[in-house]
């Protein structure tokens, strides 16, 4: 990972594809962002050629579909009223490249461990792997097995050899 200094207030960027992992990533980002003094930018990236090659239907609107996916993910993560400080961004491009570009000015990049197929599965395990290897900011890869309630405060750290955060053992 390249060294980089980010000003306070730089966003936490979250890769969203509608998968359970990306919805949990939104929840983790919402838990961590206040500690960092950061807003959250939920990002969905789409790349027509990687999805359908030269045979894409001309009456399909991928931007509209992406907007629906991100809005639905926000509702699944937070209900009808997302917390303050959460914005969304739809970007045409290869998901890993889009996220790595946005990570340049982010305090943290949060991703699901894998997506699911089709349009909603644009953030695959290969994307989280590429981002973890090349991002210029810290990367959190979230698995559905991760329990959000285990996180009490990122500043607490761990005690000894426990797997539980300090104060939870």
PyMOL CGO cylinders between C-alpha atoms (Angstrom):
from pymol import cmd
from pymol.cgo import CYLINDER

trace = [
    CYLINDER, 0.00, 0.00, 0.00, 1.36, 3.43, -0.92, 0.3, 1, 1, 1, 1, 1, 1,
    CYLINDER, 1.36, 3.43, -0.92, 1.74, 5.98, 1.85, 0.3, 1, 1, 1, 1, 1, 1,
    CYLINDER, 1.74, 5.98, 1.85, -0.79, 8.78, 1.69, 0.3, 1, 1, 1, 1, 1, 1,
    CYLINDER, -0.79, 8.78, 1.69, -2.03, 11.48, 4.01, 0.3, 1, 1, 1, 1, 1, 1,
    CYLINDER, -2.03, 11.48, 4.01, -5.72, 12.21, 3.96, 0.3, 1, 1, 1, 1, 1, 1,
    CYLINDER, -5.72, 12.21, 3.96, -7.26, 15.29, 5.47, 0.3, 1, 1, 1, 1, 1, 1,
    CYLINDER, -7.26, 15.29, 5.47, -9.82, 14.82, 8.20, 0.3, 1, 1, 1, 1, 1, 1,
    CYLINDER, -9.82, 14.82, 8.20, -13.24, 14.73, 6.61, 0.3, 1, 1, 1, 1, 1, 1,
    CYLINDER, -13.24, 14.73, 6.61, -12.13, 12.67, 3.63, 0.3, 1, 1, 1, 1, 1, 1,
    CYLINDER, -12.13, 12.67, 3.63, -14.87, 10.14, 2.95, 0.3, 1, 1, 1, 1, 1, 1,
    CYLINDER, -14.87, 10.14, 2.95, -15.23, 6.49, 3.72, 0.3, 1, 1, 1, 1, 1, 1,
    CYLINDER, -15.23, 6.49, 3.72, -15.90, 4.91, 0.32, 0.3, 1, 1, 1, 1, 1, 1,
    CYLINDER, -15.90, 4.91, 0.32, -18.12, 1.82, 0.18, 0.3, 1, 1, 1, 1, 1, 1,
    CYLINDER, -18.12, 1.82, 0.18, -18.41, -0.45, -2.85, 0.3, 1, 1, 1, 1, 1, 1,
    CYLINDER, -18.41, -0.45, -2.85, -22.06, -1.36, -3.32, 0.3, 1, 1, 1, 1, 1, 1,
    CYLINDER, -22.06, -1.36, -3.32, -23.55, -4.00, -5.61, 0.3, 1, 1, 1, 1, 1, 1,
    CYLINDER, -23.55, -4.00, -5.61, -26.67, -5.00, -3.69, 0.3, 1, 1, 1, 1, 1, 1,
    CYLINDER, -26.67, -5.00, -3.69, -25.18, -8.21, -2.30, 0.3, 1, 1, 1, 1, 1, 1,
    CYLINDER, -25.18, -8.21, -2.30, -25.57, -9.05, 1.41, 0.3, 1, 1, 1, 1, 1, 1,
    CYLINDER, -25.57, -9.05, 1.41, -21.84, -8.38, 1.84, 0.3, 1, 1, 1, 1, 1, 1,
    CYLINDER, -21.84, -8.38, 1.84, -22.10, -4.90, 0.36, 0.3, 1, 1, 1, 1, 1, 1,
    CYLINDER, -22.10, -4.90, 0.36, -25.11, -4.08, 2.55, 0.3, 1, 1, 1, 1, 1, 1,
    CYLINDER, -25.11, -4.08, 2.55, -23.13, -5.18, 5.61, 0.3, 1, 1, 1, 1, 1, 1,
    CYLINDER, -23.13, -5.18, 5.61, -20.21, -3.07, 4.32, 0.3, 1, 1, 1, 1, 1, 1,
    CYLINDER, -20.21, -3.07, 4.32, -22.52, -0.03, 4.40, 0.3, 1, 1, 1, 1, 1, 1,
    CYLINDER, -22.52, -0.03, 4.40, -23.41, -0.80, 8.03, 0.3, 1, 1, 1, 1, 1, 1,
    CYLINDER, -23.41, -0.80, 8.03, -19.74, -1.17, 9.01, 0.3, 1, 1, 1, 1, 1, 1,
    CYLINDER, -19.74, -1.17, 9.01, -18.88, 2.08, 7.25, 0.3, 1, 1, 1, 1, 1, 1,
    CYLINDER, -18.88, 2.08, 7.25, -21.66, 3.82, 9.17, 0.3, 1, 1, 1, 1, 1, 1,
    CYLINDER, -21.66, 3.82, 9.17, -20.19, 2.49, 12.43, 0.3, 1, 1, 1, 1, 1, 1,
    CYLINDER, -20.19, 2.49, 12.43, -16.64, 3.61, 11.60, 0.3, 1, 1, 1, 1, 1, 1,
    CYLINDER, -16.64, 3.61, 11.60, -17.22, 6.94, 9.82, 0.3, 1, 1, 1, 1, 1, 1,
    CYLINDER, -17.22, 6.94, 9.82, -18.03, 9.02, 12.94, 0.3, 1, 1, 1, 1, 1, 1,
    CYLINDER, -18.03, 9.02, 12.94, -14.77, 7.93, 14.58, 0.3, 1, 1, 1, 1, 1, 1,
    CYLINDER, -14.77, 7.93, 14.58, -12.91, 9.13, 11.48, 0.3, 1, 1, 1, 1, 1, 1,
    CYLINDER, -12.91, 9.13, 11.48, -14.90, 12.35, 11.21, 0.3, 1, 1, 1, 1, 1, 1,
    CYLINDER, -14.90, 12.35, 11.21, -15.90, 11.19, 7.75, 0.3, 1, 1, 1, 1, 1, 1,
    CYLINDER, -15.90, 11.19, 7.75, -18.90, 11.13, 5.49, 0.3, 1, 1, 1, 1, 1, 1,
    CYLINDER, -18.90, 11.13, 5.49, -19.78, 7.99, 3.54, 0.3, 1, 1, 1, 1, 1, 1,
    CYLINDER, -19.78, 7.99, 3.54, -19.85, 7.70, -0.23, 0.3, 1, 1, 1, 1, 1, 1,
    CYLINDER, -19.85, 7.70, -0.23, -21.66, 4.58, -1.45, 0.3, 1, 1, 1, 1, 1, 1,
    CYLINDER, -21.66, 4.58, -1.45, -20.38, 3.75, -4.94, 0.3, 1, 1, 1, 1, 1, 1,
    CYLINDER, -20.38, 3.75, -4.94, -21.69, 1.48, -7.63, 0.3, 1, 1, 1, 1, 1, 1,
    CYLINDER, -21.69, 1.48, -7.63, -19.62, 1.00, -10.76, 0.3, 1, 1, 1, 1, 1, 1,
    CYLINDER, -19.62, 1.00, -10.76, -20.90, -0.49, -13.96, 0.3, 1, 1, 1, 1, 1, 1,
    CYLINDER, -20.90, -0.49, -13.96, -19.13, -1.55, -17.10, 0.3, 1, 1, 1, 1, 1, 1,
    CYLINDER, -19.13, -1.55, -17.10, -21.37, -2.58, -19.97, 0.3, 1, 1, 1, 1, 1, 1,
    CYLINDER, -21.37, -2.58, -19.97, -18.75, -4.46, -21.95, 0.3, 1, 1, 1, 1, 1, 1,
    CYLINDER, -18.75, -4.46, -21.95, -17.82, -6.71, -19.04, 0.3, 1, 1, 1, 1, 1, 1,
    CYLINDER, -17.82, -6.71, -19.04, -21.48, -7.56, -18.47, 0.3, 1, 1, 1, 1, 1, 1,
    CYLINDER, -21.48, -7.56, -18.47, -22.86, -8.22, -21.95, 0.3, 1, 1, 1, 1, 1, 1,
    CYLINDER, -22.86, -8.22, -21.95, -20.09, -7.62, -24.47, 0.3, 1, 1, 1, 1, 1, 1,
    CYLINDER, -20.09, -7.62, -24.47, -21.22, -6.17, -27.78, 0.3, 1, 1, 1, 1, 1, 1,
    CYLINDER, -21.22, -6.17, -27.78, -24.71, -7.68, -27.39, 0.3, 1, 1, 1, 1, 1, 1,
    CYLINDER, -24.71, -7.68, -27.39, -26.20, -5.25, -24.86, 0.3, 1, 1, 1, 1, 1, 1,
    CYLINDER, -26.20, -5.25, -24.86, -29.80, -4.24, -25.44, 0.3, 1, 1, 1, 1, 1, 1,
    CYLINDER, -29.80, -4.24, -25.44, -30.18, -0.67, -26.66, 0.3, 1, 1, 1, 1, 1, 1,
    CYLINDER, -30.18, -0.67, -26.66, -33.34, -0.12, -24.59, 0.3, 1, 1, 1, 1, 1, 1,
    CYLINDER, -33.34, -0.12, -24.59, -31.67, -0.96, -21.27, 0.3, 1, 1, 1, 1, 1, 1,
    CYLINDER, -31.67, -0.96, -21.27, -30.55, 1.94, -19.08, 0.3, 1, 1, 1, 1, 1, 1,
    CYLINDER, -30.55, 1.94, -19.08, -27.65, 0.78, -16.88, 0.3, 1, 1, 1, 1, 1, 1,
    CYLINDER, -27.65, 0.78, -16.88, -27.50, 4.10, -14.99, 0.3, 1, 1, 1, 1, 1, 1,
    CYLINDER, -27.50, 4.10, -14.99, -31.15, 3.72, -13.99, 0.3, 1, 1, 1, 1, 1, 1,
    CYLINDER, -31.15, 3.72, -13.99, -30.56, 0.10, -12.94, 0.3, 1, 1, 1, 1, 1, 1,
    CYLINDER, -30.56, 0.10, -12.94, -27.48, 1.13, -10.95, 0.3, 1, 1, 1, 1, 1, 1,
    CYLINDER, -27.48, 1.13, -10.95, -29.50, 3.86, -9.21, 0.3, 1, 1, 1, 1, 1, 1,
    CYLINDER, -29.50, 3.86, -9.21, -32.15, 1.29, -8.26, 0.3, 1, 1, 1, 1, 1, 1,
    CYLINDER, -32.15, 1.29, -8.26, -29.50, -1.11, -6.91, 0.3, 1, 1, 1, 1, 1, 1,
    CYLINDER, -29.50, -1.11, -6.91, -27.84, 1.54, -4.75, 0.3, 1, 1, 1, 1, 1, 1,
    CYLINDER, -27.84, 1.54, -4.75, -31.16, 2.93, -3.44, 0.3, 1, 1, 1, 1, 1, 1,
    CYLINDER, -31.16, 2.93, -3.44, -32.35, -0.57, -2.55, 0.3, 1, 1, 1, 1, 1, 1,
    CYLINDER, -32.35, -0.57, -2.55, -29.05, -1.36, -0.81, 0.3, 1, 1, 1, 1, 1, 1,
    CYLINDER, -29.05, -1.36, -0.81, -29.33, 1.81, 1.28, 0.3, 1, 1, 1, 1, 1, 1,
    CYLINDER, -29.33, 1.81, 1.28, -32.89, 0.87, 2.30, 0.3, 1, 1, 1, 1, 1, 1,
    CYLINDER, -32.89, 0.87, 2.30, -31.78, -2.67, 3.22, 0.3, 1, 1, 1, 1, 1, 1,
    CYLINDER, -31.78, -2.67, 3.22, -28.89, -1.28, 5.28, 0.3, 1, 1, 1, 1, 1, 1,
    CYLINDER, -28.89, -1.28, 5.28, -30.65, 1.62, 7.02, 0.3, 1, 1, 1, 1, 1, 1,
    CYLINDER, -30.65, 1.62, 7.02, -34.39, 1.50, 6.43, 0.3, 1, 1, 1, 1, 1, 1,
    CYLINDER, -34.39, 1.50, 6.43, -36.35, 4.33, 4.87, 0.3, 1, 1, 1, 1, 1, 1,
    CYLINDER, -36.35, 4.33, 4.87, -34.12, 7.10, 6.23, 0.3, 1, 1, 1, 1, 1, 1,
    CYLINDER, -34.12, 7.10, 6.23, -30.38, 6.64, 5.78, 0.3, 1, 1, 1, 1, 1, 1,
    CYLINDER, -30.38, 6.64, 5.78, -28.22, 8.35, 8.42, 0.3, 1, 1, 1, 1, 1, 1,
    CYLINDER, -28.22, 8.35, 8.42, -26.93, 11.85, 7.71, 0.3, 1, 1, 1, 1, 1, 1,
    CYLINDER, -26.93, 11.85, 7.71, -23.65, 12.05, 5.85, 0.3, 1, 1, 1, 1, 1, 1,
    CYLINDER, -23.65, 12.05, 5.85, -24.30, 9.25, 3.36, 0.3, 1, 1, 1, 1, 1, 1,
    CYLINDER, -24.30, 9.25, 3.36, -24.15, 10.08, -0.32, 0.3, 1, 1, 1, 1, 1, 1,
    CYLINDER, -24.15, 10.08, -0.32, -24.10, 7.89, -3.39, 0.3, 1, 1, 1, 1, 1, 1,
    CYLINDER, -24.10, 7.89, -3.39, -22.19, 7.89, -6.63, 0.3, 1, 1, 1, 1, 1, 1,
    CYLINDER, -22.19, 7.89, -6.63, -22.78, 5.96, -9.86, 0.3, 1, 1, 1, 1, 1, 1,
    CYLINDER, -22.78, 5.96, -9.86, -19.69, 5.62, -12.05, 0.3, 1, 1, 1, 1, 1, 1,
    CYLINDER, -19.69, 5.62, -12.05, -19.25, 3.97, -15.42, 0.3, 1, 1, 1, 1, 1, 1,
    CYLINDER, -19.25, 3.97, -15.42, -16.05, 1.96, -15.44, 0.3, 1, 1, 1, 1, 1, 1,
    CYLINDER, -16.05, 1.96, -15.44, -14.36, -1.20, -14.28, 0.3, 1, 1, 1, 1, 1, 1,
    CYLINDER, -14.36, -1.20, -14.28, -15.32, -1.60, -10.59, 0.3, 1, 1, 1, 1, 1, 1,
    CYLINDER, -15.32, -1.60, -10.59, -11.79, -2.17, -9.26, 0.3, 1, 1, 1, 1, 1, 1,
    CYLINDER, -11.79, -2.17, -9.26, -10.38, 0.82, -11.16, 0.3, 1, 1, 1, 1, 1, 1,
    CYLINDER, -10.38, 0.82, -11.16, -13.26, 3.08, -10.09, 0.3, 1, 1, 1, 1, 1, 1,
    CYLINDER, -13.26, 3.08, -10.09, -12.85, 2.11, -6.44, 0.3, 1, 1, 1, 1, 1, 1,
    CYLINDER, -12.85, 2.11, -6.44, -9.06, 2.43, -6.52, 0.3, 1, 1, 1, 1, 1, 1,
    CYLINDER, -9.06, 2.43, -6.52, -9.38, 5.91, -8.06, 0.3, 1, 1, 1, 1, 1, 1,
    CYLINDER, -9.38, 5.91, -8.06, -11.82, 6.96, -5.33, 0.3, 1, 1, 1, 1, 1, 1,
    CYLINDER, -11.82, 6.96, -5.33, -9.59, 5.42, -2.66, 0.3, 1, 1, 1, 1, 1, 1,
    CYLINDER, -9.59, 5.42, -2.66, -6.94, 8.00, -3.57, 0.3, 1, 1, 1, 1, 1, 1,
    CYLINDER, -6.94, 8.00, -3.57, -8.88, 10.60, -1.58, 0.3, 1, 1, 1, 1, 1, 1,
    CYLINDER, -8.88, 10.60, -1.58, -10.61, 8.32, 0.95, 0.3, 1, 1, 1, 1, 1, 1,
    CYLINDER, -10.61, 8.32, 0.95, -9.77, 7.62, 4.58, 0.3, 1, 1, 1, 1, 1, 1,
    CYLINDER, -9.77, 7.62, 4.58, -11.07, 4.07, 4.27, 0.3, 1, 1, 1, 1, 1, 1,
    CYLINDER, -11.07, 4.07, 4.27, -12.41, 1.77, 1.56, 0.3, 1, 1, 1, 1, 1, 1,
    CYLINDER, -12.41, 1.77, 1.56, -15.04, -0.76, 2.71, 0.3, 1, 1, 1, 1, 1, 1,
    CYLINDER, -15.04, -0.76, 2.71, -16.02, -3.66, 0.46, 0.3, 1, 1, 1, 1, 1, 1,
    CYLINDER, -16.02, -3.66, 0.46, -17.97, -6.87, 0.61, 0.3, 1, 1, 1, 1, 1, 1,
    CYLINDER, -17.97, -6.87, 0.61, -15.90, -10.02, 0.27, 0.3, 1, 1, 1, 1, 1, 1,
    CYLINDER, -15.90, -10.02, 0.27, -17.79, -10.92, -2.89, 0.3, 1, 1, 1, 1, 1, 1,
    CYLINDER, -17.79, -10.92, -2.89, -20.83, -9.91, -4.88, 0.3, 1, 1, 1, 1, 1, 1,
    CYLINDER, -20.83, -9.91, -4.88, -23.35, -12.04, -6.66, 0.3, 1, 1, 1, 1, 1, 1,
    CYLINDER, -23.35, -12.04, -6.66, -23.77, -12.62, -10.39, 0.3, 1, 1, 1, 1, 1, 1,
    CYLINDER, -23.77, -12.62, -10.39, -25.32, -10.41, -13.03, 0.3, 1, 1, 1, 1, 1, 1,
    CYLINDER, -25.32, -10.41, -13.03, -25.57, -6.63, -12.89, 0.3, 1, 1, 1, 1, 1, 1,
    CYLINDER, -25.57, -6.63, -12.89, -25.80, -6.57, -9.11, 0.3, 1, 1, 1, 1, 1, 1,
    CYLINDER, -25.80, -6.57, -9.11, -22.64, -8.67, -8.87, 0.3, 1, 1, 1, 1, 1, 1,
    CYLINDER, -22.64, -8.67, -8.87, -20.17, -6.23, -10.36, 0.3, 1, 1, 1, 1, 1, 1,
    CYLINDER, -20.17, -6.23, -10.36, -18.07, -6.12, -7.20, 0.3, 1, 1, 1, 1, 1, 1,
    CYLINDER, -18.07, -6.12, -7.20, -16.74, -9.65, -7.19, 0.3, 1, 1, 1, 1, 1, 1,
    CYLINDER, -16.74, -9.65, -7.19, -14.17, -11.22, -4.94, 0.3, 1, 1, 1, 1, 1, 1,
    CYLINDER, -14.17, -11.22, -4.94, -11.54, -10.31, -7.52, 0.3, 1, 1, 1, 1, 1, 1,
    CYLINDER, -11.54, -10.31, -7.52, -12.46, -6.64, -7.06, 0.3, 1, 1, 1, 1, 1, 1,
    CYLINDER, -12.46, -6.64, -7.06, -12.02, -6.73, -3.28, 0.3, 1, 1, 1, 1, 1, 1,
    CYLINDER, -12.02, -6.73, -3.28, -8.73, -8.59, -3.75, 0.3, 1, 1, 1, 1, 1, 1,
    CYLINDER, -8.73, -8.59, -3.75, -7.46, -6.02, -6.26, 0.3, 1, 1, 1, 1, 1, 1,
    CYLINDER, -7.46, -6.02, -6.26, -8.49, -3.15, -4.01, 0.3, 1, 1, 1, 1, 1, 1,
    CYLINDER, -8.49, -3.15, -4.01, -6.90, -4.70, -0.92, 0.3, 1, 1, 1, 1, 1, 1,
    CYLINDER, -6.90, -4.70, -0.92, -3.66, -5.16, -2.84, 0.3, 1, 1, 1, 1, 1, 1,
    CYLINDER, -3.66, -5.16, -2.84, -3.48, -1.75, -4.53, 0.3, 1, 1, 1, 1, 1, 1,
    CYLINDER, -3.48, -1.75, -4.53, -5.50, 0.83, -2.59, 0.3, 1, 1, 1, 1, 1, 1,
    CYLINDER, -5.50, 0.83, -2.59, -3.69, 3.85, -1.17, 0.3, 1, 1, 1, 1, 1, 1,
    CYLINDER, -3.69, 3.85, -1.17, -5.90, 3.87, 1.92, 0.3, 1, 1, 1, 1, 1, 1,
    CYLINDER, -5.90, 3.87, 1.92, -6.82, 1.20, 4.47, 0.3, 1, 1, 1, 1, 1, 1,
    CYLINDER, -6.82, 1.20, 4.47, -9.28, -1.40, 3.15, 0.3, 1, 1, 1, 1, 1, 1,
    CYLINDER, -9.28, -1.40, 3.15, -11.87, -3.31, 5.18, 0.3, 1, 1, 1, 1, 1, 1,
    CYLINDER, -11.87, -3.31, 5.18, -13.25, -6.41, 3.45, 0.3, 1, 1, 1, 1, 1, 1,
    CYLINDER, -13.25, -6.41, 3.45, -16.51, -7.48, 5.08, 0.3, 1, 1, 1, 1, 1, 1,
    CYLINDER, -16.51, -7.48, 5.08, -17.82, -11.04, 5.17, 0.3, 1, 1, 1, 1, 1, 1,
    CYLINDER, -17.82, -11.04, 5.17, -21.45, -11.85, 5.98, 0.3, 1, 1, 1, 1, 1, 1,
    CYLINDER, -21.45, -11.85, 5.98, -20.20, -13.86, 8.94, 0.3, 1, 1, 1, 1, 1, 1,
    CYLINDER, -20.20, -13.86, 8.94, -18.73, -10.70, 10.54, 0.3, 1, 1, 1, 1, 1, 1,
    CYLINDER, -18.73, -10.70, 10.54, -20.84, -9.54, 13.44, 0.3, 1, 1, 1, 1, 1, 1,
    CYLINDER, -20.84, -9.54, 13.44, -21.24, -5.78, 13.47, 0.3, 1, 1, 1, 1, 1, 1,
    CYLINDER, -21.24, -5.78, 13.47, -22.16, -5.74, 17.15, 0.3, 1, 1, 1, 1, 1, 1,
    CYLINDER, -22.16, -5.74, 17.15, -18.63, -6.99, 18.00, 0.3, 1, 1, 1, 1, 1, 1,
    CYLINDER, -18.63, -6.99, 18.00, -17.25, -3.60, 17.07, 0.3, 1, 1, 1, 1, 1, 1,
    CYLINDER, -17.25, -3.60, 17.07, -17.45, -1.28, 20.05, 0.3, 1, 1, 1, 1, 1, 1,
    CYLINDER, -17.45, -1.28, 20.05, -14.85, 1.28, 19.05, 0.3, 1, 1, 1, 1, 1, 1,
    CYLINDER, -14.85, 1.28, 19.05, -11.97, 1.06, 16.59, 0.3, 1, 1, 1, 1, 1, 1,
    CYLINDER, -11.97, 1.06, 16.59, -9.75, 2.88, 19.10, 0.3, 1, 1, 1, 1, 1, 1,
    CYLINDER, -9.75, 2.88, 19.10, -10.19, 0.24, 21.83, 0.3, 1, 1, 1, 1, 1, 1,
    CYLINDER, -10.19, 0.24, 21.83, -7.99, -2.38, 20.22, 0.3, 1, 1, 1, 1, 1, 1,
    CYLINDER, -7.99, -2.38, 20.22, -7.72, -5.96, 21.38, 0.3, 1, 1, 1, 1, 1, 1,
    CYLINDER, -7.72, -5.96, 21.38, -6.70, -7.44, 24.72, 0.3, 1, 1, 1, 1, 1, 1,
    CYLINDER, -6.70, -7.44, 24.72, -3.98, -10.05, 24.76, 0.3, 1, 1, 1, 1, 1, 1,
    CYLINDER, -3.98, -10.05, 24.76, -4.82, -13.01, 22.55, 0.3, 1, 1, 1, 1, 1, 1,
    CYLINDER, -4.82, -13.01, 22.55, -8.59, -12.57, 22.71, 0.3, 1, 1, 1, 1, 1, 1,
    CYLINDER, -8.59, -12.57, 22.71, -10.60, -12.32, 19.55, 0.3, 1, 1, 1, 1, 1, 1,
    CYLINDER, -10.60, -12.32, 19.55, -12.98, -9.94, 21.29, 0.3, 1, 1, 1, 1, 1, 1,
    CYLINDER, -12.98, -9.94, 21.29, -12.50, -6.16, 21.34, 0.3, 1, 1, 1, 1, 1, 1,
    CYLINDER, -12.50, -6.16, 21.34, -11.41, -4.68, 24.66, 0.3, 1, 1, 1, 1, 1, 1,
    CYLINDER, -11.41, -4.68, 24.66, -14.26, -4.49, 27.13, 0.3, 1, 1, 1, 1, 1, 1,
    CYLINDER, -14.26, -4.49, 27.13, -16.16, -7.36, 25.48, 0.3, 1, 1, 1, 1, 1, 1,
    CYLINDER, -16.16, -7.36, 25.48, -14.19, -10.33, 26.82, 0.3, 1, 1, 1, 1, 1, 1,
]
cmd.load_cgo(trace, "trace")
